[in-house]
């Protein structure tokens, strides 16, 4: 019987993957279960220095975790056994995918990287990079070193090779905050393959892959030079791939794997039939609140999330949003939602994490429809107030107006934003009405008088908040 371990091929060796999924597999290795290992690389030519450092160390790196009480723990992670360097043709990743030992392909892309509208339709008209991948895959043109692959183009290239090699079924495991992430990324992939006209590949994907939904959680800021310095002081290792995260960690996964999986349930993973309740709580109580604090904090000159969380006015915005408008629509829940709210705010107040507003504020044009608009719809369907949830889009609109004037102290990144549309909203005679009329942001709520009224009232509160801080 073969003793070769099964492989999880991960696309995107960024901080979150290395502080989360790799840590769960490390826990299995530490417990003596080495039946699975990780391999991975990037589909974009980014993080070159980190990838080089990981290649030099054989995939090993040091993780620093810090609790809200300030306890620092250092852990050497060695579960990534193969680091695949980026090439424009993705040759290394394609070869790994075509290996029968690979049983799971996982990926961390962020919400905007799936290019899906509110109806889960792939937005090919807006995004040139999607069309560029299609053109390359149709024509077999040489790889363009200047072009970054989308997740759909990369998966299509990988799965074509796997099918041709007869390497067998494989699970496609999404490790992002996209709502219903497995099924939605699967739907996007199948739409993409349909655009390609590859009916044989579409049929193979339908028959030979599964796409479990999952909920992932661990705050993992971008590493700073200070992290590397602390790791060296504590461990004696000068680690160019060192990173840090909070002590809290959670992973809830639908148990829908077509080619086997690690025994994550033995090391704290939660294998469930449905992740929906966990997912909704995380997206609305944590992700939306995180963005609320980042937008508000930026408006008054804070740099870090903990600064905004410890500001009593900003903390109250977040607390009221969850308590008044979110908990009622998510109840009943298998989670203790008030307790979860309090744990989230405590985590955000962890000064040692030094998580930046810049990191958390990004991708507002994905977060409004994904994280925030559902609460509006559900509250309005119940004829209930939307005053507290309206503070979040009002904060983002105020943030957007400062960005429009060139007043944000850092570079704002938003893959789903059309800058021309955003500037036009801000230049409108009535920015609130223009913002609330944007269909990609609001879907069937766009232009709803109740939405406009609530965001207008909340915008007055935001202006008063900013003015009070400046006084």
DRENGU-949187 format. One record per residue (C-alpha): x, y, z; residue in three letters. Coordinates in steps of 0.05 Angstrom, whole numbers, padded with zeros to 5 digits, always signed. Example, Ala and Ser with C-alpha at 12.3 -4.5 7.8 and 13.67 -1.06 7.14 Angstrom:
2
+00246-00090+00156ALA;+00273-00021+00143SER;
This chain:
471
+00000+00000+00000UNK;+00026+00069-00019UNK;+00051+00113+00037UNK;+00052+00176-00006UNK;+00012+00231+00029UNK;-00048+00263-00004UNK;-00039+00335-00025UNK;-00079+00398-00016UNK;-00058+00446-00072UNK;-00070+00517-00047UNK;-00074+00577-00094UNK;-00048+00639-00057UNK;+00005+00632-00003UNK;-00015+00697+00031UNK;-00018+00712+00105UNK;-00088+00686+00117UNK;-00076+00617+00088UNK;-00011+00610+00126UNK;-00043+00632+00192UNK;-00105+00589+00184UNK;-00111+00529+00138UNK;-00037+00512+00144UNK;-00042+00516+00220UNK;-00098+00465+00223UNK;-00057+00417+00181UNK;+00003+00431+00226UNK;-00039+00410+00286UNK;-00053+00344+00252UNK;+00021+00334+00237UNK;+00038+00351+00310UNK;-00012+00297+00331UNK;+00024+00246+00287UNK;-00025+00247+00229UNK;+00017+00262+00167UNK;-00030+00232+00115UNK;-00040+00301+00082UNK;+00008+00356+00064UNK;+00003+00424+00030UNK;+00032+00449-00035UNK;+00019+00518-00062UNK;+00037+00579-00102UNK;+00008+00642-00132UNK;-00033+00655-00194UNK;-00009+00727-00194UNK;+00063+00754-00196UNK;+00059+00784-00126UNK;+00092+00771-00059UNK;+00156+00750-00095UNK;+00200+00761-00034UNK;+00155+00719+00011UNK;+00151+00663-00040UNK;+00227+00664-00047UNK;+00235+00661+00029UNK;+00187+00602+00033UNK;+00224+00566-00023UNK;+00290+00576+00013UNK;+00262+00547+00078UNK;+00226+00488+00045UNK;+00159+00520+00061UNK;+00173+00530+00135UNK;+00158+00595+00171UNK;+00143+00622+00240UNK;+00074+00645+00263UNK;+00066+00694+00320UNK;-00002+00697+00353UNK;-00024+00749+00403UNK;-00084+00745+00450UNK;-00126+00804+00472UNK;-00090+00798+00538UNK;-00023+00808+00504UNK;+00003+00736+00507UNK;+00052+00722+00450UNK;+00061+00650+00424UNK;+00110+00629+00370UNK;+00098+00567+00327UNK;+00140+00537+00271UNK;+00095+00515+00213UNK;+00121+00461+00167UNK;+00057+00434+00136UNK;+00071+00467+00068UNK;+00118+00417+00036UNK;+00122+00446-00035UNK;+00126+00519-00054UNK;+00113+00529-00128UNK;+00144+00591-00159UNK;+00101+00635-00202UNK;+00108+00631-00277UNK;+00061+00665-00327UNK;+00038+00598-00355UNK;+00024+00569-00285UNK;+00064+00507-00306UNK;+00083+00486-00236UNK;+00012+00492-00209UNK;-00016+00456-00270UNK;+00033+00398-00260UNK;+00014+00393-00187UNK;-00059+00392-00203UNK;-00049+00337-00255UNK;-00017+00293-00202UNK;-00066+00240-00174UNK;-00038+00253-00104UNK;-00072+00321-00105UNK;-00142+00310-00075UNK;-00162+00381-00056UNK;-00151+00448-00092UNK;-00162+00505-00043UNK;-00159+00580-00055UNK;-00160+00647-00020UNK;-00177+00704-00067UNK;-00222+00754-00029UNK;-00294+00771-00046UNK;-00281+00818-00104UNK;-00238+00767-00140UNK;-00298+00725-00158UNK;-00329+00779-00202UNK;-00401+00759-00185UNK;-00459+00806-00182UNK;-00516+00802-00131UNK;-00550+00749-00174UNK;-00486+00707-00178UNK;-00476+00724-00251UNK;-00405+00730-00276UNK;-00391+00802-00295UNK;-00352+00793-00359UNK;-00373+00860-00387UNK;-00338+00899-00332UNK;-00274+00860-00320UNK;-00221+00859-00375UNK;-00179+00808-00337UNK;-00235+00756-00342UNK;-00239+00767-00417UNK;-00163+00764-00424UNK;-00162+00695-00391UNK;-00217+00671-00437UNK;-00180+00697-00498UNK;-00115+00663-00476UNK;-00150+00596-00461UNK;-00188+00597-00526UNK;-00128+00614-00569UNK;-00072+00578-00533UNK;-00033+00642-00538UNK;+00035+00646-00502UNK;+00032+00667-00430UNK;+00035+00742-00419UNK;+00082+00759-00362UNK;+00044+00824-00350UNK;-00024+00791-00341UNK;-00048+00764-00274UNK;-00094+00703-00276UNK;-00164+00705-00248UNK;-00186+00647-00203UNK;-00231+00621-00259UNK;-00178+00623-00313UNK;-00128+00589-00267UNK;-00177+00535-00244UNK;-00198+00522-00316UNK;-00125+00513-00337UNK;-00111+00467-00278UNK;-00174+00425-00286UNK;-00164+00417-00360UNK;-00096+00387-00345UNK;-00124+00342-00290UNK;-00179+00316-00335UNK;-00129+00302-00392UNK;-00083+00265-00343UNK;-00139+00222-00316UNK;-00119+00243-00246UNK;-00188+00231-00216UNK;-00238+00271-00175UNK;-00217+00332-00135UNK;-00251+00378-00084UNK;-00251+00453-00097UNK;-00247+00485-00028UNK;-00260+00559-00020UNK;-00227+00592+00041UNK;-00256+00662+00033UNK;-00309+00707+00062UNK;-00353+00702+00001UNK;-00424+00685+00024UNK;-00442+00613+00005UNK;-00370+00611-00019UNK;-00367+00540-00046UNK;-00431+00542-00086UNK;-00421+00613-00112UNK;-00349+00603-00134UNK;-00370+00538-00167UNK;-00426+00574-00204UNK;-00377+00627-00227UNK;-00329+00574-00251UNK;-00382+00536-00290UNK;-00407+00602-00322UNK;-00335+00616-00341UNK;-00325+00548-00373UNK;-00391+00557-00410UNK;-00364+00622-00439UNK;-00304+00584-00461UNK;-00349+00534-00497UNK;-00315+00474-00466UNK;-00375+00429-00454UNK;-00332+00368-00441UNK;-00294+00403-00384UNK;-00360+00429-00355UNK;-00388+00359-00353UNK;-00324+00333-00321UNK;-00325+00387-00268UNK;-00398+00371-00252UNK;-00383+00297-00244UNK;-00314+00298-00213UNK;-00312+00357-00165UNK;-00348+00382-00104UNK;-00346+00452-00074UNK;-00361+00453+00001UNK;-00382+00518+00033UNK;-00339+00540+00091UNK;-00333+00596+00143UNK;-00262+00618+00161UNK;-00241+00666+00215UNK;-00175+00693+00241UNK;-00152+00765+00238UNK;-00085+00765+00202UNK;-00055+00833+00187UNK;-00002+00843+00134UNK;+00066+00827+00165UNK;+00110+00885+00183UNK;+00185+00888+00195UNK;+00169+00889+00270UNK;+00140+00819+00265UNK;+00204+00792+00236UNK;+00244+00827+00291UNK;+00200+00799+00347UNK;+00204+00729+00317UNK;+00280+00732+00314UNK;+00284+00758+00386UNK;+00238+00703+00411UNK;+00262+00644+00370UNK;+00331+00662+00343UNK;+00306+00651+00272UNK;+00312+00708+00221UNK;+00249+00691+00183UNK;+00232+00733+00121UNK;+00166+00696+00116UNK;+00145+00706+00188UNK;+00075+00730+00201UNK;+00027+00744+00258UNK;-00046+00737+00275UNK;-00094+00738+00333UNK;-00099+00678+00379UNK;-00172+00666+00359UNK;-00183+00616+00302UNK;-00245+00583+00273UNK;-00262+00539+00212UNK;-00331+00511+00198UNK;-00334+00466+00136UNK;-00389+00429+00100UNK;-00370+00356+00098UNK;-00374+00348+00022UNK;-00307+00322-00003UNK;-00305+00278-00065UNK;-00234+00251-00056UNK;-00224+00248+00019UNK;-00201+00300+00069UNK;-00158+00310+00130UNK;-00188+00295+00198UNK;-00197+00368+00215UNK;-00250+00353+00266UNK;-00196+00324+00311UNK;-00158+00390+00315UNK;-00214+00440+00324UNK;-00246+00443+00255UNK;-00321+00439+00255UNK;-00349+00392+00202UNK;-00423+00406+00191UNK;-00480+00393+00143UNK;-00493+00468+00133UNK;-00449+00528+00149UNK;-00503+00580+00134UNK;-00518+00603+00206UNK;-00443+00607+00222UNK;-00429+00643+00157UNK;-00484+00695+00165UNK;-00462+00710+00237UNK;-00390+00718+00216UNK;-00403+00760+00154UNK;-00452+00807+00188UNK;-00427+00810+00260UNK;-00353+00808+00245UNK;-00337+00827+00173UNK;-00388+00883+00166UNK;-00370+00910+00235UNK;-00296+00907+00218UNK;-00309+00951+00157UNK;-00353+00998+00196UNK;-00296+01011+00245UNK;-00245+01018+00189UNK;-00286+01069+00151UNK;-00303+01109+00213UNK;-00232+01107+00240UNK;-00203+01131+00175UNK;-00252+01190+00173UNK;-00225+01216+00240UNK;-00151+01201+00227UNK;-00140+01135+00262UNK;-00090+01086+00231UNK;-00108+01021+00267UNK;-00172+00982+00278UNK;-00161+00979+00354UNK;-00160+01055+00357UNK;-00230+01059+00327UNK;-00256+01001+00368UNK;-00234+01035+00432UNK;-00266+01101+00410UNK;-00333+01100+00448UNK;-00372+01132+00392UNK;-00347+01085+00338UNK;-00355+01025+00383UNK;-00427+01046+00395UNK;-00440+01051+00320UNK;-00416+00979+00313UNK;-00452+00954+00375UNK;-00518+00986+00355UNK;-00514+00959+00284UNK;-00506+00888+00310UNK;-00554+00893+00369UNK;-00611+00932+00338UNK;-00612+00906+00266UNK;-00571+00843+00257UNK;-00584+00798+00317UNK;-00660+00803+00308UNK;-00658+00779+00236UNK;-00608+00723+00250UNK;-00646+00696+00310UNK;-00655+00639+00327UNK;-00584+00616+00315UNK;-00540+00558+00338UNK;-00492+00612+00363UNK;-00499+00657+00424UNK;-00502+00720+00381UNK;-00495+00772+00437UNK;-00435+00734+00464UNK;-00406+00729+00394UNK;-00415+00805+00385UNK;-00377+00819+00449UNK;-00320+00770+00431UNK;-00314+00804+00363UNK;-00308+00873+00393UNK;-00257+00848+00443UNK;-00216+00818+00387UNK;-00219+00883+00347UNK;-00194+00921+00408UNK;-00130+00879+00411UNK;-00077+00934+00403UNK;-00020+00883+00394UNK;-00050+00860+00328UNK;-00040+00930+00299UNK;-00089+00914+00243UNK;-00094+00973+00196UNK;-00155+01011+00171UNK;-00123+01007+00102UNK;-00127+00932+00101UNK;-00198+00927+00128UNK;-00229+00985+00090UNK;-00214+00957+00021UNK;-00266+00930-00027UNK;-00326+00970-00003UNK;-00361+00960-00070UNK;-00362+00885-00055UNK;-00377+00891+00019UNK;-00439+00935+00013UNK;-00477+00883-00030UNK;-00445+00823+00004UNK;-00442+00841+00078UNK;-00492+00897+00089UNK;-00549+00900+00038UNK;-00579+00833+00061UNK;-00594+00863+00130UNK;-00630+00921+00097UNK;-00673+00873+00056UNK;-00691+00830+00116UNK;-00707+00888+00162UNK;-00750+00922+00110UNK;-00786+00857+00094UNK;-00805+00855+00168UNK;-00825+00929+00168UNK;-00771+00943+00219UNK;-00724+01002+00227UNK;-00659+01006+00187UNK;-00631+01065+00225UNK;-00572+01028+00256UNK;-00550+00988+00195UNK;-00556+01052+00153UNK;-00495+01079+00190UNK;-00450+01031+00153UNK;-00464+01053+00081UNK;-00466+01125+00106UNK;-00396+01116+00135UNK;-00372+01085+00069UNK;-00403+01142+00028UNK;-00368+01193+00072UNK;-00303+01153+00064UNK;-00314+01151-00011UNK;-00324+01226-00014UNK;-00258+01237+00023UNK;-00225+01189-00026UNK;-00256+01228-00084UNK;-00222+01291-00058UNK;-00155+01256-00051UNK;-00159+01259+00025UNK;-00147+01186+00044UNK;-00078+01179+00075UNK;-00066+01112+00042UNK;-00081+01078-00024UNK;-00153+01052-00026UNK;-00159+00985-00062UNK;-00226+00961-00090UNK;-00227+00908-00144UNK;-00302+00916-00155UNK;-00302+00992-00159UNK;-00307+01029-00225UNK;-00270+01093-00206UNK;-00310+01133-00257UNK;-00375+01111-00226UNK;-00349+01125-00155UNK;-00326+01195-00175UNK;-00393+01208-00209UNK;-00430+01190-00145UNK;-00388+01238-00105UNK;-00396+01294-00157UNK;-00471+01286-00160UNK;-00516+01342-00136UNK;-00544+01291-00087UNK;-00490+01240-00070UNK;-00535+01202-00022UNK;-00588+01191-00076UNK;-00536+01174-00128UNK;-00502+01125-00081UNK;-00568+01091-00062UNK;-00588+01087-00136UNK;-00527+01045-00155UNK;-00553+00977-00177UNK;-00488+00938-00168UNK;-00486+00962-00095UNK;-00560+00952-00078UNK;-00593+00906-00129UNK;-00668+00910-00123UNK;-00663+00960-00066UNK;-00630+01012-00112UNK;-00669+01077-00108UNK;-00716+01053-00054UNK;-00742+01114-00017UNK;-00735+01080+00051UNK;-00661+01065+00036UNK;-00648+01137+00013UNK;-00683+01166+00074UNK;-00645+01122+00123UNK;-00577+01134+00092UNK;-00590+01209+00088UNK;-00607+01211+00163UNK;-00546+01168+00179UNK;-00502+01214+00137UNK;-00522+01273+00181UNK;-00499+01232+00242UNK;-00434+01215+00207UNK;-00421+01288+00191UNK;-00435+01307+00263UNK;-00388+01252+00288UNK;-00331+01276+00243UNK;-00342+01349+00263UNK;-00342+01331+00337UNK;-00275+01295+00328UNK;-00245+01356+00293UNK;-00271+01405+00346UNK;
